[in-house]
Amino acid sequence: MTKGNINVSVENIFPLIKKFLYSDHEIFLRELISNATDATLKLKHLTSIGEAKVDYGDPKIEVKIDKDNKKLHVIDQGIGMTAEEVKKYINEVAFSGAEEFLHKYEDSAKDAGIIGHFGLGFYSAFMVADKVEILTKSYKDEPAAHWTCDGSPEFTLEEADKADRGTEIILHISEGEEEFLEEARIRELLLKYNKFMPIPIKFGTKEINDPDFEPKTIKDKDGKETKEPHKKITVDDIINNPNPAWTKQPADLEDQDYKDFYRELYPMQFEEPLFNIHLNVDYPFNLTGILYFPKMTNDLNIQKDRIQLYQNQVFITDNVEGIVPEFLTMLRGVIDSPDIPLNVSRSYLQADGNVKKISSYITRKVADKLKSIFNNNREEYEKKWDDIKIVIEYGMLSEEKFFEKADAFALYPTVDGKYYTFEELTNAIKAKQTDKDDKMVILYAADKEAQHSYIEAAKAKGYEVLLLDSPIVSHLMQKLETSKENISFARVDADHIDNLIKKEDTKISKLSDDEKTKLDELLKEIVPSEKFMVQLEAMDSDAAPFMITQPEFMRRMKEMQQTGGGMFGMGNMPEMYNLVVNTNHELVGQILNTKTKKKQERLINQSLDLARLSQGLLKGEELTNFIKRSYSMIK
């Protein structure tokens, strides 16, 4: 037997391991399973190149709980270690066995899928155990070794009589860490971190129907036929899927395979994904994965942190900020890259060149896929637009390269259910919706019902009206106006239609200047100035007498402030509206010529209420009183 001290550069590393190495004690199981997988894949590689003269077989990793003795076992059938290798790889904490292995077999080991975190990863066991044992036998023809350490720098190493190749780690669970002796807790951790490990993981056994058993038909005493009970057999409970969909080639997968994998990732998600994007790149970095577009809502935050990040099929985190572009964090799925370390820190992600390339690649890949789906089946794409638009609009705002590519697949729907790309839209409206200053005005509505009368006024002139109702559309319009030449967006209720798209001709008012002054003073006496700015306009005589509008600039800046951005302080400003009065309407002339002030006041308030009703501004008690007044007038 050998006794000695572990070669560490600190007097006692174990308190540091327990306190600082990992933020969460549960990580120890991920590390031990990763090491067991590493050892198994090393053996597979050495047998494939003929260096290990052993039968690789069909190895698995086993996790066992011995609750009575407060022990947890992690057993593999991998490469194993000799006593000398235990000294080297276990006792010299800072030395990584996987690093040396990769260096030695650099050319042939690139595709071996080696995790490479033996060393400090193993010592994470001491976060939950006050004593750890290693029983290991190398694939080489050498005696097995038994290493023991009680959480101090002292260890013992002696020969053991283990017959089977591989390594068994035995954790003597510490007081206060008994949760890791509970079957439900260990199963939870294995499913969280190791659900897709490339080596099968056994955790106990389970009963299943014997696939080779053919139930016979039997008759009871009354001659009624029944099938005999199915024969049950006990099998290993393999809790992981070693060959998940993202590790396969897209050509080998059908649509149903992608849907089945989505169910595997999100068993509690009942809606089908809209479509998926398979990522597969090996230069200038390694990355595989599958991203899914779920049905979106307008709540941008509730849908984040659904993408799972893996490193060689080992789960790392579902906070992929910095790796996946911000606008795509609303998607779901898996990204796997060996170029991202198991212990991901925010500062690492911000500084690492590979991570920046990965983010850029994912952006490009998603844009290309959206373009392909749009080109191949535009009708289906249009049907899904409302469910995906929030991601695409967010991407156009936050990623310049995505914005440039989005011209090919971003859609602009109309109130009549037509869908245009930006180029199609400008071609359709430029003849009619170009104003006297040669600027193209794109009209839009946010609510078809509330803005119905304004939409109809625009359509009566042959104008096209878009329906843009996402919460970030004000930001997007601002972006488009600064990126495209000679265009502006105007909501249909931002002004009278002739003012939204000003042509050369101007209407002549039927009222004289004195009459207009008199009317302006009268209106300002009666109309509440804290809510409305009175604006006299000469319009068609059959246009509405009173119209309420909200200036585009003020309203848009207020919306932008409320969703982040826009001019400082505008989000808290009270709602202000313009009251546009048609000086050519018969009713306006009637108001002006009415002899009694009381009747003038009644006519103005009735007209104002009708205008507020058409804008959806008459609500609650005011709406109830308006209906009562209207009903009494009819009676």
Salt bridges, closest charged atoms under 4 A:
GLU26 OE1 - ARG185 NH2 3.01
GLU26 OE2 - LYS192 NZ 2.87
GLU31 OE2 - ARG30 NH2 3.01
GLU62 OE2 - LYS202 NZ 3.65
GLU84 OE2 - LYS87 NZ 3.25
GLU85 OE2 - LYS140 NZ 3.19
GLU100 OE2 - LYS88 NZ 2.91
GLU133 OE1 - HIS146 NE2 2.71
GLU133 OE2 - HIS172 NE2 2.63
GLU158 OE2 - HIS146 ND1 3.76
GLU168 OE2 - HIS73 ND1 2.63
GLU177 OE2 - HIS25 ND1 3.07
GLU178 OE2 - LYS70 NZ 3.35
GLU179 OE1 - ARG185 NE 2.70
GLU182 OE2 - LYS67 NZ 2.87
GLU183 OE2 - ARG187 NH2 3.63
GLU188 OE1 - ARG185 NH1 3.29
ASP210 OD2 - LYS231 NZ 3.98
ASP236 OD2 - LYS60 NZ 3.36
ASP236 OD1 - LYS202 NZ 3.21
ASP237 OD2 - ARG187 NH2 3.09
ASP237 OD1 - LYS206 NZ 3.87
GLU272 OE2 - ARG263 NH2 3.73
GLU321 OE1 - ARG346 NH1 3.92
GLU326 OE2 - LYS304 NZ 2.45
ASP368 OD1 - LYS405 NZ 3.37
GLU380 OE2 - LYS383 NZ 3.35
GLU382 OE2 - ARG378 NE 2.85
ASP386 OD1 - LYS389 NZ 3.31
GLU400 OE1 - LYS479 NZ 2.66
ASP407 OD2 - LYS484 NZ 2.63
ASP416 OD1 - LYS459 NZ 2.93
GLU424 OE1 - ARG378 NH2 2.82
ASP437 OD1 - LYS436 NZ 3.84
GLU456 OE2 - LYS459 NZ 3.88
GLU464 OE1 - LYS418 NZ 2.94
ASP469 OD1 - LYS389 NZ 2.56
GLU481 OE1 - ARG556 NH1 2.67
ASP493 OD1 - ARG491 NE 2.81
ASP498 OD1 - LYS461 NZ 3.18
ASP498 OD2 - HIS496 NE2 3.22
ASP513 OD1 - LYS516 NZ 3.79
ASP520 OD2 - LYS524 NZ 3.03
GLU525 OE1 - LYS597 NZ 2.74
ASP540 OD1 - LYS507 NZ 3.19
GLU552 OE1 - ARG555 NH2 2.57
GLU552 OE2 - ARG556 NH2 2.94
GLU559 OE2 - ARG491 NH1 3.64
GLU559 OE2 - ARG555 NH1 3.09
ASP609 OD1 - ARG612 NH1 3.75
ASP609 OD2 - ARG629 NH2 2.46
GLU622 OE1 - ARG612 NH2 2.71
